[in-house]
Amino acid sequence: MGFIVVAAGFVVFLNVAMYILLRSFLGKQGKKVHRLCLILNLLSIIGIGVGFKPEQAVEVTAVIIQSVTIWLMLQIFLIVLLAAIWMGKFFFTLLAKRRATLIFFSTNIGRYVVAVMAAVALGLSLYGSFVERHELHTVEYTVPVEGLGERLEGYRIAQLSDVHLGSFYSLDDFQQLLEKTAAEQPDVLVVTGDVFDNASMTMQAARLLDSYSDRFPQGIYYCRGNHEYLRGIPLLEIALQDKRIHNLVNSNVLVLEDSRPLYIAGVDYPMQREQFDYLAEAYTKKAMEGVPDNAVKILLAHHPDFLKNAAEYNAELVLSGHTHGGQLGFEGMPLVPPVFEYLRGWYSQGATRLYVHPGNGSWFPFRLGCQPEIAIFTLHGR
C-alpha cells in the first residue's frame, strides 16, 4: 500500500509539471492536451494499483505495468526536455537584457517544439522499455588481493543479481542468462538476491539454477534479497533444501584451501528497515563465525550498506545488488536521486571493496544507460 501511495503521489507531480509546461508552450491549447494527460495519469494510478497485486497473472501484469511504464517515462523525458528549452530561453532573455517574447510558448512554433520533443521522449521511452533492458553484456574486473596463494591466482567469480523472475523475466530468459554466464567459464557463480520474485516459478527456478551446478566447478552461492521475503521464504526454503546451491543465510563456506583459504559468506536481508544497522551487525558477525583471520573473504549481501560491516572483518570483496544501478544513467553515471549511499559500481572502505551490480531484470521494466550485466571478477595477487 505504501508503494502505491508514493507512486500515485509521483504521478500527481508529473501531472502538475505537464500542466505548467503545456500551458507555457501552447497557451490555452495546452489545457486541451493536458486533459488527455490527466485521463492517462488517472488510468496509470489505477494500473499501478491493479498491476502490482501479487496474485495477478504475469501476462496481465506485464501488459498493465509495461503500458504504465511507457507513459510515465514519456512524461518524465518530455518534462525534462521542455523544461530545458524553457530555461534556455529564460537565461538567454536575461543575458540579452530584453523582454522575452512568447514565440516558443503561444504560437505554432510552440506546437512544433512540443510535437518534436514528444516524439523524442516517446522514442527514449520505447527504447528503454523494449530494447536496452534486454541488452545483456559482460564486464570483467581485476581484484587485487594481498598475499594471494598460487591456487587462487586468476580465480574467476561470476555475479548475477536482481533477476526478478515474473512478468518481465521468464524461466527461458533465466536459462539463457545462466547459459551465457557458464560460457564465460568462471570458477564459481554467486547470486545476490531478488531472483525468486514469483511464487509460481520458485520451484522450477530452483531446479533450473541447480541444474547448472556442474557448469561452475567450485559451486553456486546465493543470498536472499527483499523480494524473496515478499514472495515467501518458507516456499523458497523448500525449493532449495535438496539442491546443491549454497544457500547462505548468515553463514559461510570454505571454497578452496590455499596459503590464504577462500571463504564465501552470505548475509540475510534485514526487512525491518528501522533495525537495519543492528541487524546488519548481527548478521555479519554470524556470517563470519569460524572464518580465519588470514582468509580471503568474500561477502554476499543483497543490500550494499553491508560494506561498513564487512570492513570490520577485513573482507576483501563485498558483492551486492538491490539498487538496479538506478536503471537510468549516462556513461556509467546514475541519473536518479541518491536514494542509496552506494548505487552502482565500485566503492571502498579501508581495504574492503564493494561492487554494486546493476541487476539482470527489473520489476519496473525500463533501463536506459544501465544495461543488465554478467559481472566477472578475477583475483590477482599484488
C-alpha positions as CSV (number, residue, x, y, z in Angstrom):
1,M,0.0,0.0,0.0
2,G,2.8,2.4,0.9
3,F,4.4,1.9,-2.5
4,I,1.1,2.6,-4.3
5,V,0.6,5.8,-2.4
6,V,4.2,7.0,-3.2
7,A,3.7,6.1,-6.8
8,A,0.4,7.9,-7.0
9,G,2.0,11.0,-5.5
10,F,4.7,10.9,-8.1
11,V,2.1,10.6,-10.9
12,V,0.3,13.7,-9.5
13,F,3.6,15.6,-9.5
14,L,4.2,14.7,-13.2
15,N,0.6,15.8,-14.0
16,V,1.2,19.2,-12.4
17,A,4.5,19.6,-14.2
18,M,2.9,18.7,-17.5
19,Y,0.1,21.2,-17.0
20,I,2.6,24.1,-16.3
21,L,4.8,23.3,-19.3
22,L,2.0,22.7,-21.7
23,R,0.4,26.0,-20.8
24,S,3.7,27.7,-21.2
25,F,4.3,26.3,-24.7
26,L,0.8,26.0,-26.1
27,G,-1.2,28.7,-24.2
28,K,-4.9,27.9,-24.0
29,Q,-4.5,24.9,-26.3
30,G,-2.3,23.4,-23.6
31,K,-5.4,22.9,-21.4
32,K,-6.9,20.6,-24.1
33,V,-3.8,18.5,-24.4
34,H,-3.5,18.3,-20.6
35,R,-7.0,16.8,-20.3
36,L,-5.7,13.8,-22.2
37,C,-2.7,13.7,-19.9
38,L,-4.9,13.8,-16.9
39,I,-7.0,10.9,-18.1
40,L,-4.0,8.8,-18.8
41,N,-2.4,9.7,-15.4
42,L,-5.6,8.6,-13.6
43,L,-5.5,5.4,-15.5
44,S,-1.9,5.0,-14.6
45,I,-2.7,5.2,-10.9
46,I,-5.3,2.6,-11.3
47,G,-2.9,0.5,-13.3
48,I,-0.3,0.6,-10.6
49,G,-2.8,-0.4,-8.0
50,V,-4.0,-3.4,-10.1
51,G,-0.8,-4.4,-11.8
52,F,1.3,-4.8,-8.7
53,K,-1.1,-7.2,-7.0
54,P,0.9,-10.4,-6.2
55,E,-2.0,-12.7,-7.2
56,Q,-2.2,-11.1,-10.6
57,A,-1.3,-13.3,-13.6
58,V,2.1,-12.5,-15.0
59,E,0.7,-11.9,-18.5
60,V,-1.9,-9.4,-17.3
61,T,0.7,-7.7,-15.1
62,A,3.1,-7.4,-18.0
63,V,0.7,-5.6,-20.2
64,I,-0.5,-3.2,-17.5
65,I,2.8,-2.3,-15.9
66,Q,4.6,-2.0,-19.3
67,S,1.9,0.3,-20.6
68,V,2.1,2.5,-17.5
69,T,5.9,2.5,-17.7
70,I,6.0,3.7,-21.3
71,W,3.6,6.5,-20.4
72,L,5.3,7.6,-17.2
73,M,8.8,7.6,-18.8
74,L,7.5,9.5,-21.8
75,Q,6.2,12.2,-19.4
76,I,9.5,12.3,-17.5
77,F,11.6,12.8,-20.6
78,L,9.1,15.3,-22.1
79,I,9.1,17.3,-18.9
80,V,12.9,17.4,-18.8
81,L,13.2,18.4,-22.5
82,L,10.6,21.1,-22.3
83,A,11.9,22.5,-19.0
84,A,15.5,22.6,-20.5
85,I,14.2,24.6,-23.5
86,W,12.2,26.9,-21.3
87,M,15.2,27.5,-19.0
88,G,17.4,28.1,-22.0
89,K,15.1,30.8,-23.3
90,F,14.8,32.3,-19.9
91,F,18.5,32.7,-19.4
92,F,19.0,33.9,-23.0
93,T,16.5,36.6,-22.3
94,L,18.3,37.6,-19.1
95,L,21.6,37.8,-20.9
96,A,20.2,39.7,-23.9
97,K,18.6,42.2,-21.4
98,R,15.3,42.4,-23.2
99,R,11.8,41.2,-22.5
100,A,11.0,37.6,-23.6
101,T,8.7,37.0,-26.5
102,L,6.2,34.2,-26.3
103,I,7.2,32.7,-29.7
104,F,8.0,29.3,-28.3
105,F,5.1,29.3,-25.9
106,S,2.0,30.5,-27.7
107,T,2.4,30.3,-31.5
108,N,2.5,27.4,-34.0
109,I,6.2,27.1,-33.3
110,G,5.3,26.1,-29.8
111,R,3.3,23.3,-31.2
112,Y,6.2,22.1,-33.3
113,V,8.5,22.2,-30.3
114,V,6.1,20.1,-28.2
115,A,5.5,17.7,-31.0
116,V,9.2,17.1,-31.7
117,M,10.1,16.8,-28.0
118,A,7.2,14.4,-27.5
119,A,8.5,12.2,-30.4
120,V,12.0,12.2,-28.8
121,A,10.6,11.4,-25.4
122,L,8.5,8.5,-26.8
123,G,11.5,7.1,-28.7
124,L,13.6,7.1,-25.5
125,S,10.7,5.5,-23.5
126,L,10.2,2.8,-26.1
127,Y,13.9,2.1,-26.4
128,G,14.4,1.8,-22.6
129,S,11.3,-0.4,-22.3
130,F,11.8,-2.8,-25.2
131,V,15.5,-2.7,-26.2
132,E,18.1,-1.8,-23.6
133,R,16.7,-3.8,-20.8
134,H,17.4,-6.9,-22.9
135,E,20.9,-5.9,-23.9
136,L,22.9,-8.2,-21.6
137,H,26.6,-7.5,-21.6
138,T,29.6,-9.0,-19.8
139,V,32.0,-6.8,-17.7
140,E,35.3,-8.0,-16.3
141,Y,37.2,-6.6,-13.3
142,T,40.5,-7.5,-11.7
143,V,40.5,-7.6,-7.9
144,P,44.0,-7.2,-6.3
145,V,44.4,-9.3,-3.1
146,E,47.4,-9.2,-0.8
147,G,49.4,-12.4,-0.4
148,L,47.1,-14.4,-2.8
149,G,48.2,-18.1,-3.0
150,E,49.1,-19.9,-6.2
151,R,45.7,-21.8,-6.4
152,L,43.7,-18.6,-6.1
153,E,45.8,-16.7,-8.6
154,G,43.5,-15.9,-11.6
155,Y,40.4,-17.3,-9.7
156,R,37.2,-16.1,-11.5
157,I,33.9,-15.3,-9.8
158,A,30.7,-14.5,-11.8
159,Q,27.9,-12.5,-10.2
160,L,24.3,-12.3,-11.2
161,S,21.7,-10.2,-9.2
162,D,18.1,-9.0,-9.2
163,V,16.8,-11.3,-11.9
164,H,13.2,-10.7,-10.6
165,L,11.6,-13.8,-12.2
166,G,8.0,-13.0,-13.1
167,S,6.2,-10.8,-15.6
168,F,9.3,-9.4,-17.2
169,Y,11.8,-12.2,-16.8
170,S,10.7,-15.7,-17.8
171,L,12.3,-19.1,-16.9
172,D,13.5,-19.3,-20.5
173,D,15.2,-15.9,-20.0
174,F,16.8,-17.2,-16.8
175,Q,18.1,-20.2,-18.6
176,Q,19.7,-18.1,-21.3
177,L,21.3,-15.9,-18.7
178,L,22.8,-19.0,-16.9
179,E,24.0,-20.4,-20.2
180,K,25.8,-17.2,-21.1
181,T,27.3,-17.0,-17.7
182,A,28.5,-20.6,-17.8
183,A,30.1,-20.0,-21.2
184,E,32.4,-17.5,-19.5
185,Q,33.9,-20.4,-17.6
186,P,34.2,-18.8,-14.1
187,D,35.2,-20.9,-11.1
188,V,32.1,-20.0,-9.1
189,L,28.8,-18.3,-9.6
190,V,27.4,-16.0,-6.9
191,V,23.8,-14.8,-7.0
192,T,23.0,-11.8,-4.7
193,G,19.3,-11.9,-4.2
194,D,15.9,-10.9,-5.7
195,V,15.8,-13.9,-8.0
196,F,12.7,-15.7,-6.8
197,D,10.2,-13.0,-7.3
198,N,7.1,-15.0,-8.4
199,A,5.9,-17.9,-6.2
200,S,4.5,-19.8,-9.1
201,M,8.1,-20.0,-10.6
202,T,10.1,-20.7,-7.4
203,M,10.2,-24.5,-7.6
204,Q,11.1,-24.6,-11.3
205,A,13.6,-21.7,-10.9
206,A,15.4,-23.5,-8.1
207,R,15.6,-26.7,-10.1
208,L,16.9,-24.7,-13.1
209,L,19.6,-23.0,-11.1
210,D,20.6,-26.3,-9.5
211,S,20.9,-27.9,-12.9
212,Y,23.9,-25.6,-13.7
213,S,25.9,-26.6,-10.6
214,D,28.2,-28.8,-12.6
215,R,29.0,-25.9,-15.0
216,F,30.6,-23.9,-12.2
217,P,33.5,-26.1,-10.8
218,Q,33.5,-24.5,-7.3
219,G,29.7,-24.3,-7.0
220,I,26.8,-21.8,-6.8
221,Y,26.4,-19.4,-3.9
222,Y,23.2,-17.5,-3.1
223,C,22.0,-14.9,-0.6
224,R,18.4,-13.7,-0.2
225,G,17.0,-10.3,-1.2
226,N,14.0,-8.4,0.0
227,H,11.7,-9.7,-2.8
228,E,12.3,-13.3,-1.7
229,Y,10.7,-12.2,1.6
230,L,7.8,-10.6,-0.3
231,R,7.1,-13.8,-2.1
232,G,7.6,-16.2,0.8
233,I,10.7,-17.6,2.5
234,P,9.1,-21.0,3.5
235,L,8.4,-21.9,-0.1
236,L,12.0,-20.8,-1.0
237,E,13.5,-23.0,1.7
238,I,11.5,-26.0,0.5
239,A,12.7,-25.3,-3.1
240,L,16.3,-25.1,-2.1
241,Q,16.5,-27.8,0.6
242,D,17.6,-30.7,-1.7
243,K,19.6,-28.6,-4.1
244,R,23.4,-28.2,-4.5
245,I,23.1,-24.4,-4.3
246,H,24.8,-23.0,-1.2
247,N,22.0,-21.0,0.4
248,L,24.0,-18.6,2.6
249,V,21.8,-17.3,5.4
250,N,24.3,-15.6,7.8
251,S,26.7,-18.4,7.1
252,N,29.9,-19.2,5.2
253,V,31.6,-21.9,3.2
254,L,35.2,-22.8,2.8
255,V,35.5,-22.8,-1.0
256,L,39.2,-23.5,-1.6
257,E,42.3,-24.3,0.6
258,D,45.4,-22.3,-0.1
259,S,48.0,-20.3,1.8
260,R,45.1,-17.9,2.3
261,P,42.0,-20.0,2.1
262,L,39.0,-18.6,0.2
263,Y,35.7,-18.3,2.1
264,I,32.4,-17.1,0.7
265,A,29.9,-15.8,3.3
266,G,26.4,-14.5,2.9
267,V,24.0,-12.4,5.0
268,D,20.2,-12.4,5.2
269,Y,18.2,-9.3,4.2
270,P,17.1,-7.1,7.2
271,M,13.4,-6.4,6.3
272,Q,12.9,-4.2,9.4
273,R,14.4,-1.0,8.0
274,E,14.4,0.8,11.3
275,Q,16.5,-2.0,12.8
276,F,18.9,-2.3,9.8
277,D,22.1,-1.2,11.5
278,Y,21.6,-3.6,14.4
279,L,20.6,-6.5,12.2
280,A,23.4,-5.9,9.7
281,E,25.9,-6.0,12.5
282,A,24.4,-9.2,14.0
283,Y,24.0,-10.9,10.6
284,T,27.6,-10.1,9.5
285,K,29.0,-11.3,12.8
286,K,27.2,-14.7,12.5
287,A,28.1,-15.0,8.8
288,M,31.8,-14.6,9.6
289,E,31.9,-17.0,12.5
290,G,34.7,-19.5,12.1
291,V,36.4,-17.7,9.2
292,P,40.2,-17.5,9.8
293,D,41.7,-14.0,10.0
294,N,44.1,-14.8,7.2
295,A,41.3,-16.0,4.8
296,V,40.4,-14.3,1.6
297,K,36.8,-13.3,2.5
298,I,34.0,-12.5,0.0
299,L,30.7,-11.4,1.4
300,L,27.4,-11.7,-0.5
301,A,24.9,-9.1,0.7
302,H,21.9,-8.1,-1.3
303,H,21.9,-4.6,0.3
304,P,25.1,-2.6,-0.4
305,D,25.1,-0.9,3.0
306,F,26.8,-4.1,4.4
307,L,30.1,-2.6,3.2
308,K,30.6,-0.9,6.6
309,N,30.1,-4.2,8.4
310,A,32.3,-6.2,6.0
311,A,35.1,-3.7,6.5
312,E,35.2,-4.6,10.2
313,Y,36.2,-8.1,9.3
314,N,38.7,-7.1,6.6
315,A,36.7,-8.7,3.8
316,E,38.4,-8.3,0.5
317,L,35.2,-8.1,-1.5
318,V,31.5,-7.4,-1.0
319,L,29.2,-8.3,-3.8
320,S,25.7,-6.7,-3.7
321,G,22.8,-5.6,-5.8
322,H,19.3,-4.3,-4.8
323,T,19.6,-0.8,-6.4
324,H,19.5,-1.9,-10.0
325,G,22.0,0.8,-10.6
326,G,19.2,3.3,-10.7
327,Q,18.1,1.8,-14.1
328,L,18.7,5.2,-15.7
329,G,22.1,6.6,-16.3
330,F,24.6,8.2,-18.7
331,E,28.2,7.0,-19.4
332,G,28.0,4.7,-16.3
333,M,26.8,7.5,-14.0
334,P,23.3,7.1,-12.5
335,L,20.8,9.8,-13.3
336,V,18.4,9.3,-10.4
337,P,18.1,10.8,-6.9
338,P,20.8,9.5,-4.5
339,V,18.3,7.3,-2.6
340,F,21.1,4.9,-1.8
341,E,24.6,5.7,-0.4
342,Y,26.0,3.1,-2.8
343,L,24.1,3.0,-6.0
344,R,26.2,1.5,-8.8
345,G,29.7,0.2,-9.5
346,W,32.7,0.3,-7.2
347,Y,33.1,1.7,-3.7
348,S,35.6,1.0,-0.9
349,Q,36.1,1.4,2.9
350,G,39.6,0.8,4.0
351,A,40.9,-2.3,2.2
352,T,37.4,-3.6,1.6
353,R,35.9,-3.2,-1.8
354,L,32.2,-3.2,-2.8
355,Y,30.7,-3.8,-6.2
356,V,27.0,-2.9,-6.6
357,H,25.6,-4.9,-9.5
358,P,23.1,-3.1,-11.8
359,G,20.9,-6.2,-11.9
360,N,19.7,-8.6,-14.6
361,G,16.0,-8.0,-14.5
362,S,13.6,-5.5,-13.0
363,W,10.1,-5.2,-11.6
364,F,9.8,-1.7,-13.3
365,P,10.5,-2.7,-16.9
366,F,12.8,0.1,-18.1
367,R,16.5,0.6,-18.5
368,L,18.4,3.4,-20.2
369,G,22.1,3.9,-19.8
370,C,22.2,1.0,-17.3
371,Q,22.4,-2.4,-19.2
372,P,21.9,-5.7,-17.4
373,E,25.2,-7.5,-17.0
374,I,27.2,-10.6,-16.1
375,A,30.0,-9.4,-13.8
376,I,33.2,-11.4,-13.7
377,F,35.8,-10.7,-11.0
378,T,39.4,-12.2,-11.3
379,L,41.6,-12.4,-8.3
380,H,45.2,-11.4,-8.7
381,G,48.0,-11.1,-6.1
382,R,49.6,-7.8,-5.5
